[in-house]
Amino acid sequence: MTPAIKWAITLLMGVTIFRAQTILFLPEVQIFGGSAPDGWFGPWLSDTIIGFAVPVMLYLFWTRRSVAMWGALVSYNAVGAFDYSQGLITQAISPMPAEMASATAVYLGIGLFMVAQLLTLGLLFRRDVIADFRGAVARSAGPA
């Protein structure tokens, strides 16, 4: 894996750390007395968890090489992209109040971050990236 690919994956995963800020939105859900529809509770809770996991996943990406680590990175980014799709669906079904954010801002923000996660997945499936993670296993096994 080239340094450029490594940094691209880091940047694309890194920008999704902004989802951690949704912890501040949780009290705004109607069940807690806020104005946001209850449908946002799930997406915001999962955003919070996935967002706080970004630094951990980036640390592991930079320090660990194994097929299991590659699988964990693929799974993490796939779940993240799926979570963004749930946010888009939630906005369509239970729109966020305009006083919190305009519909355009919600769709654009979620959509752009979803693209970042999908691009990360695309990079993780490059042959050279897979070989880098798989090669660590072959190197640790020693000569055949």
N, CA and C of each residue as an Amber inpcrd file, in Angstrom:
protein
   432
   0.8670000  -1.1730000   0.0000000   0.0000000   0.0000000   0.0000000
   0.9100000   1.2300000   0.0000000   0.6140000   2.1470000  -0.8900000
   1.4280000   3.3550000  -0.9800000   1.0970000   4.3120000   0.1600000
   2.0400000   5.1880000   0.4930000   1.7450000   6.1860000   1.5350000
   0.5290000   7.0620000   1.1720000   0.3560000   7.3680000  -0.1080000
  -0.7850000   8.1990000  -0.5270000  -2.1100000   7.5040000  -0.2160000
  -2.1830000   6.2150000  -0.4610000  -3.4110000   5.4580000  -0.1690000
  -3.6300000   5.4060000   1.3380000  -2.5500000   5.1850000   2.0710000
  -2.6530000   5.1230000   3.5320000  -3.1840000   6.4440000   4.0930000
  -2.6720000   7.5490000   3.5790000  -3.1350000   8.8640000   4.0600000
  -4.5520000   9.1740000   3.5760000  -4.9080000   8.7100000   2.3840000
  -6.2790000   8.9200000   1.8870000  -7.2790000   8.1900000   2.7720000
  -6.9660000   6.9500000   3.1370000  -7.8500000   6.2010000   4.0290000
  -7.9460000   6.9050000   5.3720000  -6.8170000   7.3740000   5.8630000
  -6.7960000   8.0880000   7.1500000  -7.6650000   9.3390000   7.0930000
  -7.5240000  10.1220000   6.0470000  -8.3080000  11.3560000   5.9080000
  -9.7980000  11.0490000   5.7790000 -10.1340000  10.0930000   4.9170000
 -11.5490000   9.7720000   4.7010000 -12.2120000   9.2100000   5.9610000
 -11.4920000   8.3790000   6.6890000 -12.0480000   7.8840000   7.9530000
 -12.0590000   8.9980000   8.9910000 -10.9970000   9.7940000   9.0020000
 -10.8560000  10.8490000  10.0030000 -11.9540000  11.8960000   9.9610000
 -12.4120000  12.2530000   8.7700000 -13.4450000  13.2900000   8.6940000
 -14.7620000  12.8380000   9.3160000 -14.9450000  11.5270000   9.4220000
 -16.2010000  11.0470000   9.9970000 -16.2330000  11.1650000  11.5180000
 -15.1580000  11.6620000  12.1200000 -15.1460000  11.8550000  13.5740000
 -16.1990000  12.8790000  13.9970000 -16.6170000  13.7100000  13.0560000
 -17.6350000  14.7200000  13.3780000 -18.9520000  14.0970000  13.8230000
 -19.1690000  12.8360000  13.4820000 -20.4130000  12.1890000  13.9110000
 -20.4570000  12.0400000  15.4230000 -19.3020000  12.0760000  16.0970000
 -19.2880000  11.9510000  17.5610000 -20.0290000  13.1100000  18.2330000
 -20.1040000  14.2500000  17.5480000 -20.7890000  15.4070000  18.1330000
 -22.2890000  15.1860000  18.3120000 -22.8170000  14.1360000  17.7030000
 -24.2500000  13.8840000  17.8330000 -24.6370000  13.5030000  19.2610000
 -23.6520000  13.2290000  20.1010000 -23.9620000  12.9950000  21.5120000
 -24.6570000  14.2280000  22.1040000 -24.3390000  15.3880000  21.5570000
 -24.9550000  16.6330000  22.0220000 -26.4010000  16.7700000  21.5670000
 -26.7760000  16.0200000  20.5190000 -28.1370000  16.0900000  19.9930000
 -29.1070000  15.1710000  20.7220000 -28.5880000  14.1550000  21.3950000
 -29.4690000  13.1610000  22.0280000 -30.5180000  13.7890000  22.9520000
 -30.1850000  14.7970000  23.7670000 -31.2210000  15.3990000  24.6200000
 -32.3060000  16.1450000  23.8340000 -32.0730000  16.3650000  22.5360000
 -33.0410000  17.0940000  21.7060000 -34.1590000  16.2080000  21.1640000
 -34.0810000  14.9020000  21.4310000 -35.1210000  13.9780000  20.9740000
 -36.3700000  14.1740000  21.8420000 -37.5350000  14.0330000  21.2490000
 -38.8030000  14.2870000  21.9420000 -38.9610000  13.4820000  23.2290000
 -38.4880000  12.2340000  23.2530000 -38.6550000  11.4410000  24.4850000
 -37.8860000  12.0430000  25.6600000 -36.9220000  12.8940000  25.3620000
 -36.1730000  13.5750000  26.4190000 -36.6050000  15.0310000  26.5670000
 -37.7180000  15.3950000  25.9200000 -38.2420000  16.7480000  26.0290000
 -37.7970000  17.7070000  24.9480000 -37.0890000  17.2190000  23.9520000
 -36.6140000  18.0770000  22.8700000 -37.6130000  18.1740000  21.7290000
 -37.1680000  18.8300000  20.6640000 -38.0590000  19.0550000  19.5270000
 -37.8110000  18.1080000  18.3520000 -36.7430000  17.3280000  18.4010000
 -36.4380000  16.4140000  17.2840000 -37.2800000  15.1470000  17.3990000
 -37.7750000  14.6330000  16.2760000 -38.5630000  13.3990000  16.3120000
 -37.7680000  12.2490000  16.9420000 -38.4740000  11.3620000  17.6130000
 -37.8430000  10.2270000  18.2760000 -37.0740000   9.3320000  17.3020000
 -37.4350000   9.3760000  16.0380000 -36.7450000   8.5720000  15.0350000
 -35.2600000   8.8700000  14.9440000 -34.8400000  10.0240000  15.4170000
 -33.4250000  10.3940000  15.3660000 -32.6060000   9.7640000  16.4860000
 -33.2670000   9.2020000  17.4960000 -32.5190000   8.6340000  18.6200000
 -31.5310000   7.5550000  18.1560000 -31.9920000   6.5970000  17.3680000
 -31.1270000   5.5040000  16.8990000 -29.9520000   5.9940000  16.0640000
 -30.2100000   6.7900000  15.0130000 -29.0880000   7.2760000  14.2170000
 -28.0900000   8.1100000  15.0210000 -28.5920000   8.9380000  15.9290000
 -27.6750000   9.7610000  16.7200000 -26.8860000   8.9330000  17.7220000
 -27.5020000   7.9280000  18.2950000 -26.7830000   7.0720000  19.2340000
 -25.6970000   6.2790000  18.5090000 -26.0480000   5.6980000  17.3740000
 -25.0340000   4.9430000  16.6290000 -23.9480000   5.8670000  16.0840000
 -24.3150000   7.0760000  15.6600000 -23.3060000   8.0480000  15.2300000
 -22.3190000   8.3330000  16.3500000 -22.8400000   8.5100000  17.5510000
 -21.9850000   8.7990000  18.6970000 -20.9770000   7.6720000  18.9140000
 -21.4640000   6.4500000  18.9190000 -20.5940000   5.2880000  19.1580000
 -19.5710000   5.1430000  18.0410000 -20.0290000   5.2130000  16.7960000
 -19.1200000   5.0710000  15.6550000 -18.1170000   6.2200000  15.6200000
 -18.5680000   7.4210000  15.9570000 -17.6770000   8.5830000  15.9660000
 -16.5720000   8.4640000  16.9990000 -16.9060000   7.9860000  18.1980000
 -15.8850000   7.8180000  19.2280000 -14.9260000   6.6790000  18.8960000
 -15.3320000   5.7780000  18.0180000 -14.4670000   4.6680000  17.6140000
 -13.4680000   5.0650000  16.5320000 -13.6540000   6.2110000  15.8790000
 -12.7610000   6.6190000  14.7880000 -11.2930000   6.6250000  15.2200000
 -10.9160000   7.2820000  16.3150000  -9.4880000   7.2930000  16.6810000
  -8.9380000   5.8840000  16.9450000  -9.7500000   5.0390000  17.5420000
  -9.3250000   3.6550000  17.8110000  -9.0750000   2.9240000  16.4940000
 -10.0100000   3.0460000  15.5670000  -9.8750000   2.3590000  14.2870000
  -8.6810000   2.8930000  13.4950000  -8.4510000   4.1980000  13.5470000
  -7.2910000   4.7610000  12.8470000  -5.9890000   4.2950000  13.4820000
  -5.9550000   4.2240000  14.7930000  -4.7590000   3.7110000  15.4780000
  -4.4850000   2.2750000  15.0340000  -5.5220000   1.4520000  15.0310000
  -5.3600000   0.0620000  14.6090000  -4.9400000  -0.0360000  13.1430000
  -5.5210000   0.8320000  12.3090000  -5.1610000   0.8540000  10.8900000
  -3.6720000   1.1270000  10.7110000  -3.1190000   2.0400000  11.5020000
  -1.7120000   2.4030000  11.3730000  -0.7670000   1.4270000  12.0540000
  -1.2460000   0.6620000  13.0200000  -0.3300000  -0.1540000  13.8170000
  -0.4900000  -1.6650000  13.6590000  -1.5720000  -2.1320000  13.0910000
  -1.8240000  -3.5740000  13.0120000  -2.0080000  -4.0210000  11.5670000
  -1.4630000  -5.1710000  11.2600000  -1.6290000  -5.7570000   9.9380000
  -2.0080000  -7.2210000  10.0900000  -3.1900000  -7.5400000   9.6880000
  -3.6610000  -8.9200000   9.6470000  -4.9380000  -8.9480000   8.8300000
  -5.3110000 -10.1260000   8.4240000  -6.5660000 -10.2820000   7.6860000
  -7.7350000  -9.8910000   8.5960000  -7.6520000 -10.2340000   9.8670000
  -8.7170000  -9.8830000  10.8180000  -8.8410000  -8.3650000  10.9550000
  -7.7050000  -7.6580000  10.9580000  -7.7540000  -6.2010000  11.0570000
  -8.3650000  -5.5980000   9.7990000  -8.0190000  -6.1380000   8.6420000
  -8.6250000  -5.6680000   7.3920000 -10.1370000  -5.8830000   7.4510000
 -10.5640000  -7.0510000   7.9110000 -11.9930000  -7.3420000   8.0380000
 -12.6820000  -6.3940000   9.0060000 -12.0090000  -6.0740000  10.0970000
 -12.5840000  -5.1330000  11.0690000 -12.7440000  -3.7470000  10.4490000
 -11.7670000  -3.3230000   9.6720000 -11.8500000  -2.0140000   9.0050000
 -12.9680000  -1.9970000   7.9620000 -13.0830000  -3.0680000   7.2020000
 -14.1660000  -3.1610000   6.2110000 -15.5140000  -3.1340000   6.9310000
 -15.6440000  -3.9200000   7.9810000 -16.9050000  -3.9700000   8.7390000
 -17.2450000  -2.6130000   9.3410000 -16.2570000  -1.9810000   9.9550000
 -16.4680000  -0.6730000  10.5750000 -16.9770000   0.3460000   9.5540000
 -16.3260000   0.4000000   8.4070000 -16.7280000   1.3800000   7.3830000
 -18.0450000   1.0140000   6.7210000 -18.3330000  -0.2680000   6.5780000
 -19.6250000  -0.6930000   6.0170000 -20.7580000  -0.3330000   6.9790000
 -20.5520000  -0.5940000   8.2540000 -21.5720000  -0.2200000   9.2520000
 -21.7360000   1.2940000   9.2790000 -20.6350000   2.0160000   9.1760000
 -20.7070000   3.4720000   9.1490000 -21.4850000   3.9990000   7.9640000
 -21.2410000   3.4390000   6.7800000 -21.9780000   3.8590000   5.5840000
 -23.4550000   3.5070000   5.7150000 -23.7390000   2.3200000   6.2410000
 -25.1270000   1.9110000   6.4490000 -25.8100000   2.8580000   7.4360000
 -25.1030000   3.2410000   8.4830000 -25.6600000   4.1700000   9.4720000
 -25.9980000   5.5120000   8.8250000 -25.1350000   5.9830000   7.9370000
 -25.4470000   7.2250000   7.2250000 -26.6990000   7.0580000   6.3690000
 -26.8590000   5.8950000   5.7460000 -28.0680000   5.6720000   4.9450000
 -29.3060000   5.7260000   5.8380000 -29.1760000   5.2380000   7.0590000
 -30.2960000   5.3090000   8.0090000 -30.6140000   6.7620000   8.3630000
 -29.6000000   7.5940000   8.4540000 -29.8260000   9.0190000   8.7000000
 -30.5890000   9.6690000   7.5500000 -30.2320000   9.2900000   6.3240000
 -30.9450000   9.8350000   5.1600000 -32.4070000   9.3850000   5.1590000
 -32.6310000   8.1260000   5.5040000 -34.0010000   7.6170000   5.5740000
 -34.7710000   8.3000000   6.6950000 -34.1210000   8.4780000   7.8380000
 -34.7730000   9.1480000   8.9740000 -35.1550000  10.5710000   8.6100000
 -34.2890000  11.2670000   7.8880000 -34.6120000  12.6370000   7.4730000
 -35.8270000  12.6450000   6.5510000 -35.9430000  11.6370000   5.6980000
 -37.0870000  11.5750000   4.7850000 -38.3830000  11.2600000   5.5250000
 -38.2960000  10.4010000   6.5450000 -39.4960000   9.9620000   7.2710000
 -39.8630000  10.9010000   8.4200000 -38.8570000  11.3140000   9.1780000
 -39.0570000  12.1700000  10.3560000 -38.0860000  13.3310000  10.2980000
 -38.3670000  14.3260000   9.4720000 -37.4100000  15.4160000   9.2610000
 -36.9750000  16.0970000  10.5620000 -35.7010000  16.4460000  10.5810000
 -35.1600000  17.1960000  11.6990000 -35.8060000  18.5770000  11.6960000
 -36.1200000  19.1250000  12.8600000 -36.7280000  20.4540000  12.9000000
 -35.8440000  21.4970000  12.2180000 -36.4680000  22.4020000  11.4930000
 -35.7370000  23.4290000  10.7440000 -34.8800000  24.2910000  11.6610000
 -35.2990000  24.4550000  12.9310000 -34.4920000  25.2670000  13.8390000
 -33.1740000  24.5810000  14.2100000 -33.0910000  23.2580000  14.0010000
 -31.8340000  22.5390000  14.2480000 -30.9460000  22.5600000  13.0050000
 -31.5510000  22.2960000  11.8430000 -30.8100000  22.2900000  10.5800000
 -31.7980000  22.2130000   9.4340000 -31.4350000  22.8460000   8.3370000
 -32.3070000  22.7710000   7.1620000 -32.2060000  21.3790000   6.5520000
 -33.2410000  20.9920000   5.8430000 -33.2480000  19.6830000   5.1840000
 -32.0680000  19.5650000   4.2230000 -31.7600000  20.6290000   3.5170000
 -30.6280000  20.6180000   2.5810000 -29.3270000  20.3410000   3.3120000
 -29.1230000  20.9990000   4.4440000 -27.8950000  20.7900000   5.2220000
 -27.8050000  19.3540000   5.7260000 -28.9260000  18.8010000   6.1650000
 -28.9260000  17.4250000   6.6660000 -28.5820000  16.4620000   5.5390000
 -29.2830000  16.5540000   4.4150000 -29.0250000  15.6460000   3.2970000
 -27.5990000  15.8000000   2.7620000 -27.1470000  17.0310000   2.6200000
 -25.8100000  17.2760000   2.0790000 -24.7350000  16.7690000   3.0370000
 -24.8700000  17.0950000   4.3140000 -23.8800000  16.6640000   5.2950000
 -23.7960000  15.1530000   5.4050000 -24.9460000  14.5240000   5.5900000
 -24.9590000  13.0670000   5.7170000 -24.4660000  12.4290000   4.4190000
 -24.9130000  12.9520000   3.2940000 -24.5180000  12.3930000   2.0040000
 -23.0180000  12.4650000   1.7570000 -22.3990000  13.5980000   2.0800000
 -20.9570000  13.7440000   1.8640000 -20.1520000  12.8010000   2.7570000
 -20.5590000  12.6880000   4.0170000 -19.8420000  11.7890000   4.9150000
 -20.0600000  10.3270000   4.5220000 -21.2340000  10.0120000   3.9910000
 -21.4860000   8.6550000   3.5100000 -20.5720000   8.3410000   2.3330000
 -20.3780000   9.3030000   1.4490000 -19.4670000   9.1210000   0.3180000
 -18.0430000   8.8800000   0.8250000 -17.6260000   9.6100000   1.8640000
 -16.2910000   9.3950000   2.4320000 -16.1430000   7.9610000   2.9170000
 -17.1700000   7.4530000   3.5700000 -17.1140000   6.0920000   4.0890000
 -17.1010000   5.0810000   2.9390000 -17.8670000   5.3290000   1.8940000
 -17.8920000   4.4310000   0.7350000 -16.5610000   4.4620000  -0.0200000
 -15.9580000   5.6390000  -0.1240000 -14.6410000   5.7390000  -0.7630000
 -13.5930000   4.9760000   0.0390000 -13.6920000   5.0560000   1.3590000
 -12.7820000   4.2900000   2.2160000 -12.9310000   2.8080000   1.9350000
 -14.1670000   2.3430000   1.8390000 -14.4030000   0.9350000   1.5150000
 -13.7690000   0.5740000   0.1680000 -13.9500000   1.4450000  -0.8000000
 -13.3520000   1.2050000  -2.1150000 -11.8360000   1.0730000  -2.0290000
 -11.2000000   1.9330000  -1.2480000  -9.7520000   1.8650000  -1.0840000
  -9.3250000   0.6010000  -0.3460000 -10.1100000   0.2000000   0.6480000
  -9.7770000  -1.0170000   1.3960000  -9.8460000  -2.2650000   0.5220000
 -10.6260000  -2.2090000  -0.5620000 -10.7410000  -3.3580000  -1.4560000
  -9.7440000  -3.3230000  -2.6130000  -8.8410000  -2.3610000  -2.5970000
  -7.7710000  -2.3560000  -3.6060000  -6.8610000  -3.5600000  -3.3670000
  -6.3640000  -4.1200000  -4.4350000  -5.5020000  -5.3060000  -4.3160000
  -4.2560000  -5.0380000  -3.4760000  -3.6590000  -3.8560000  -3.6570000
  -2.4360000  -3.5700000  -2.9050000  -2.7100000  -3.4080000  -1.4100000
  -3.8800000  -2.8920000  -1.0590000  -4.2350000  -2.7400000   0.3500000
  -4.4970000  -4.1190000   0.9620000  -5.2580000  -4.9300000   0.2640000
  -5.5210000  -6.2870000   0.7530000  -4.2070000  -7.0490000   0.8980000
  -3.3390000  -6.9290000  -0.0850000  -2.0420000  -7.6190000  -0.0490000
  -1.2190000  -7.1510000   1.1400000  -1.2930000  -5.8710000   1.4670000
  -0.5480000  -5.3340000   2.6110000  -1.0110000  -5.9900000   3.9150000
  -2.3220000  -6.1260000   4.0760000  -2.8430000  -6.7550000   5.2860000
  -2.6000000  -8.2670000   5.2670000  -2.7460000  -8.8940000   4.1040000
  -2.5280000 -10.3240000   3.9730000  -1.0500000 -10.6660000   4.0300000
  -0.2300000  -9.7780000   3.5050000   1.2180000  -9.9880000   3.5080000
   1.7880000 -10.0640000   4.9150000   1.1810000  -9.3510000   5.8430000
   1.6420000  -9.3900000   7.2320000   1.5190000 -10.7930000   7.7880000
   0.4590000 -11.4920000   7.3780000   0.2540000 -12.8640000   7.8390000
   1.3280000 -13.7620000   7.2480000   1.5980000 -13.6120000   5.9510000
   2.6020000 -14.4240000   5.2750000   4.0020000 -14.1510000   5.8560000
   4.3050000 -12.8710000   6.1330000   5.6050000 -12.5220000   6.6980000
   5.7780000 -13.0930000   8.0910000   4.6970000 -13.1000000   8.8920000
   4.8130000 -13.5910000  10.2610000   4.9190000 -15.1160000  10.3050000
   4.4550000 -15.7880000   9.2440000   4.5110000 -17.2510000   9.2050000
   5.9190000 -17.7280000   8.8460000   6.6990000 -16.8650000   8.2330000
   8.0640000 -17.2390000   7.8590000   8.0970000 -17.9650000   6.5350000
   9.2750000 -18.4160000   6.1500000   9.4010000 -19.1060000   4.8570000
   8.6840000 -20.4480000   4.8590000   8.1840000 -20.8020000   3.6840000
   7.4460000 -22.0780000   3.5600000   8.3730000 -23.2350000   3.3430000
